[in-house]
Amino acid sequence: MKIRMPSKYVLLGTSLALMLQTNYRLAGPVGAGELLAVAFIFLKLAKHALSDRTMFISRPDTLTLQYIGIVCLIVIPMTLLSSTMNVPGTSIRDLFAYVFVGAILLVLPQSNRDMRAMIVAFLFVAYATIIIKYLVGGSSAYYFSRFSGGAKNPNQLGLYLIASVCMVAYLPNLWARVGVISVAMFFGLASMSDAFLAAAFGGFSVLVMLRIFSPRAVLYLMPAVLLIGHITLVYSGLLDTLSARWAVADEGGARTVLYLSAIQAWSDSVFSMLFGYGAGSFAGFDGPFQGAEAHNTILDLATIAGIFGFFLFPLKPIWLAMNSLSKKLHFVPAVLAALIAFGLFHFIGRQPIFWVALVIIARITSEAPKPKTLVVQKTINSKPTGA
């Protein structure tokens, strides 16, 4: 009887899960998860270098190539240029974060077995640590009264919860999806993260819509669906509730000022609109609002990489959602809607787990079979010859 060895990608899944523990990092941006991921990358490189066989490199996912291309051709040159020009906020540390994300995407597993092993390891370690923090974590597991699960910010926990729902979509087990969604909702509510609540509302709304209409109907009737959604919000009273919630989250207009600051920085010149300012430069030369990020992935990536940032988010996730609808998928468009909604209220461009979840969703979409078209064939019955 052949015994299968555990997949080495369990190590990568574990490292991704431990990156959530930002409150327990060893030094600066480096924690146990980051060190474990670096060790995995070097071990993989060493295995190829010491192998007697010809080195074979699998073709990375399309999204990985697009991400690395934009980082290498846009973000790195613009960061170095901004550094020489003393643009406020320019951060080599942020640049390393984007390069680190690219390295992780390059070592993602290619086989279904290894991918499932990585996802299962991630889910087990992530939720085990979150549950332990919830039970015995004490004050270090909270941000004031909001549960953060070991992260410095409850929104970081919210991102991991949404990413876990995206990743479980790769697993065929329905009960695994139900279990992960249920636990994610529990801890998401405990975190009181506005970004998580927006993501949960967006994902649930799309899922309900896809239960009422077919995915292809939603795809072709998108303007009408948006109009129906707007009317529902207005006449159900949900719009007033959401407006009140936004007023609280806006903190006296702070978020609005940040959004306007990012738009001002991005639109400062044609050059900045095309290429941005590079890593960490969220407010351009003028540095309005102390150069802080807008906490909106669309605006922040625009200031970093210009129109190429728009391509990475939100255009790429939206294209994946449209493609998944054309293939009559239900769960994938819903989790993509949740991920996009989350990105509107928190900057997630530096987070490896966001890009890993997006690559997994892209792979699910690409591997899904195209809907079968009905082909009418005429059958001609003829008597066998020689009868």
N, C-alpha and C positions, 0 to 999 in steps of 0.2 A: 504493500500500500504506500503510495507516494504522499509524503507529508509536505505541505507548502510552508515555506518560511514566511514569517510576518513581513509585510511590505516595509521597506525602509522609509516610505513616505509617511508612516506614522510619526516619525520624528519631525517632519515638516508640519504636519497638522498640529502636533503638540506645541511647536514653536509659535505658530500663528495664534493659537489659543492663549498662550502665556503673554503675548504682546499686549493683551488687554490690561495687564496689571501695571499700569503706568505709575501708580502710587507707590510701587515697590521697586522702582528701577534702581540699578546699582550706581549709575552716574549719568546725569544729563538724560539724553534720549535712549540710553542703552540699558536694557534689562535682560532678564533670563530668556525671554522669548527671542529678542533680537540676537543674543549671543548664540542661542541654539540654531537659529536660522542661518547665521553666518557659518557656524560649524558644519551644518548640512551642505551648504553651497560649496565650501572648501573640500569636504569629503567627496562630494560628487565630482568636482574637478580633479581631485587626486586620483580617484578611481579611473577616470578616463586617461589621465596622464600616465599612470603606471600599468595600464592594460597593454598586453602584447598585441591585441587586435587593433585593426584600424579604427581610429576614433570616428564614431558615428554620432552625428548630432541631429536629432529629430527636428523637423520644421516646427517652430513655435506657433501658437495660436495667432490668428490674424490680428486680434485685439492687442496681443503682446507686441507684435511687430509695429503696429501703429503707435502704441504708447512709447516704445523705445525710440522709434523714429522721431517723434515730437520732442522727447526729452533730449536726445542727442543733437538734433538739428536746430531746435528752437530754444529750449529751456537752458541748456548748458551755455551756449554762446551768449544768450541775452543776460544770464546771470553774471558771466565774466565781464561783459561789457558794462553792465550796471555797477559792478564792483569797482571798475576803473574810473567810472564817472561819479562815484560816491552817491548813488541813488539811495535814498533812505530805505532802510529795511532789508536791503540785499543780504541774503543769508546763505552761506556755503553749507551750513548745517541742513537747511531745507533742501538744498541741491543734493546732498548725500542721501536724504530721505527718498527723493524721486529715483535716484540711481539704485538704491536698495530695493525699492519696489520692483524696478525692472529686472534685477537679478533674481528675485523670488519668482516672478512670472516666467522667467526663462527655465527654471528648474521644476516647474509644475509637472506632475505626472502626465504621461500620454495615454497609458492604458486605462481602461475602465476599472479594473481591479485596484490599481494603485490609487486612482482618484477616489474611489469609494473608501479605501483604507485611510487616506488623508482626511477625508470629510468626517468619517466616523471618529477618528482620533481627535479631530478638532472639536466636534460636538461634545464628546465625552469629557475632555479636559476642560473646555470652556465652561460647561455647565456644572461640572464638579467643583471647580474653583469658585464659581459664582454662588453656588449653594452653600459651600463652606463659609464664604465671606458673609453670606446672609445670616447663617446660624451662629457663627462664632467670631465674625470679623471685628466686632466692636466699632468704635468711632471711626477707625481708619477705612472702613468699608462704606462710609457715608460722606456726602457733601452737604454739610449741615443736616437737614432732615431728609435729604434725597439719597436713596441707595445708589451707589456707584459701582459696586461689585469689585472693588480693588483698583478702579480707574480714578484718575484725578477729577474727571468730569463725568457726570451722569450721561451726557450725550455720547461719550465714548462707549459706554455700556450699551446705549441704545443702538449704536452702529453695529456692534457685535451681535446683538439680538436679531436685527434685521438681516445681517449677513448670514447668520445661522439658518434663517428661514430660506434664504436664497440657495444656500448650499445643500439643504436637505431636499430641495427639488430634484437633485441629481440621483437621490436614492428612490428606488421604485416602491418602497414600503409605505402604504398610506398611513399606517398607525405611527410610523416614525415622524411623518409630516405633522400629524395631529398633535403628537406629544411635544414636538419642538415648538410649534406655534403656541400651544397652551402655556408652556413654561416661559416662552419669550414674552407673551402678553402679561403674565404675572409680574415678571421682573421689570418689564417696561413700564408698567403702571407704578411699581415701587420706586422707579428712578425719577418719575415725574418729569421726564424729558419731553419738551414740547416737540422736538424733532421726531421723536419716536411716535408720539401721538398723531402727528401729521402723517407719518409713514403708515401707521396702522390704519388710519382713516382712508388714506388713498388706496392702499392695497385691498382693503375690505370692500371699498366701493367698486373697484374694478372687478373683483371676484364676483360680487353680487350681479353686476352688470352682465358678466359673461355667463352667468347662470340663467339670466333672462333672455339675452340675445346670443346668437352664435358668434364665435370669434370673428368670422369673416364679415358678418353683418355689422359688428362693432367697427371693424376696420373701414368698411365702405361708408358707414353712416356716422363717422366720427363727429362731424359738425353738429348733426342732429342730436347725437348722444350728449355732447357737451352742453347744448342748449337745454336738453331735458334735465341734465345734472344741475345747471344753474337755476332753472325754475324750481327744482326740488329743494335746493338749498334756501332759496328765497321764501317760498311759501310754507316750508316745514319749520321755519324758525331757526334752522341750523346756522344760517348765515350770521344772525345776530349773536349766537353763542360763539361762533368762530371769531367774530370781530372782537367780542369781549376778551376772548382768550388771547388774541393777538395784541390787544392793548396792554395786557399784563406782561406778555413776553417781550413787547417792544421796549419796556423799561424806560418810559418817558420819551420815546422817540429815538433811542440810541440805535436800534437796528436800522431804522429808516435813514439816519445820518450815515451809518456805515455803508448802506447800499448806495446812497448818493455819492459818497466818497469814492467807492470803487468805480462807479460809472464815470465820474469826473476824471479819475486817474486813467482809466482805459481809453476814454475818448479824447485825451489830451492832444494827440497828434495822430496822423495817418500811420506813422511808424509804430506807435504804441498799440493802435487798434489791430494792426497786422501781427505783431510779434510780442507784444506785452513788454514786461520789464525783467522777467526772470524770477527765480526762486526767492520768496520772501518779500518781494517788492509789491506790496498790496496797494500802495497809495501813490506810486509814481514819484515825480520830482518834488511836487509841492508837499507831499506827506500829510494830507488832511487827516484829521481825527487820530493823530499820533501814529499814523502808518499801520493801524490795526487791520486785520483781515475782516471781510464783510460777513463772515459766518454764512456764506452762501456759495456753494461750490461753483455755480455758473459764473458769478461775478469774480470770485477769487481766481479761478483758472483763466478767466479773460485777462486779468491784470498780469498774470504770470506768463501766459503764452498766447495772448491775443486771440485771433479767430481760430487758431489751432486748439486753444483751450476749449472753445465752444464745441469743437468737433469731439473731443474726448468726453465732455459733459456739457449739455445734455444730449447732443445730437446722436452720439453712438448708442447710449441706452435707449433713446426713443426709437432709433432704427431697429434695434434688437426687439423692442416691444412690438413694433409693426410687423416685423418678420415672424415673430412668434404667433401673432394673431392670424397671419396668412397661412400658418401651418396648423391652425385650429387648436392651439394650446390654450389652456385655461389658467393653470397655476403660475406659469412663467410670466405672463403679462402682469399678473397681480403683484408678484414679488418685485418685478421691475418698477412698477408704479410706486411701490413702497420705498424702494431704494432711491428713486428720483425725488420723491417727496422729502425724504430725509435729507438729501443733499441740498435742498432749497433752504434749510434752516441750520446747517452745520457744514463747515468745510471738511471734506473727507478725501481731498485729493492726495494727501500725504500718507494715507492709511493703507498698508498692504492688504488688509482684509477686504477692503472695498474693491480693489482691483482684482483680487483673487475671486471674489464672489461674482464679479462682472464677467470674468473669463469663463467661469463655470456655467453661468447662464448663457453666454454666447455659444459654448460647446453644446449645451442641451438643445438650443435652438437650431444649430447647424446639423446636429445628428438626428433631429426629428424628421420623420418621413414627410414628404409632400403629400397633400391630400390627393386621394385617388380621383381621377376623372373618369366619368362614365363613358365607356367606349361601347357603342352598339355595333355588334358584329353580326352579320348575316350568315347563317349556317345553311349551307346547301347540302341537302341530302341527295345522295345519288346511289343507285343500285350498284353493288360490286360487279365488276366485269366477270364474265364466265359463269354467272349464276345459272 
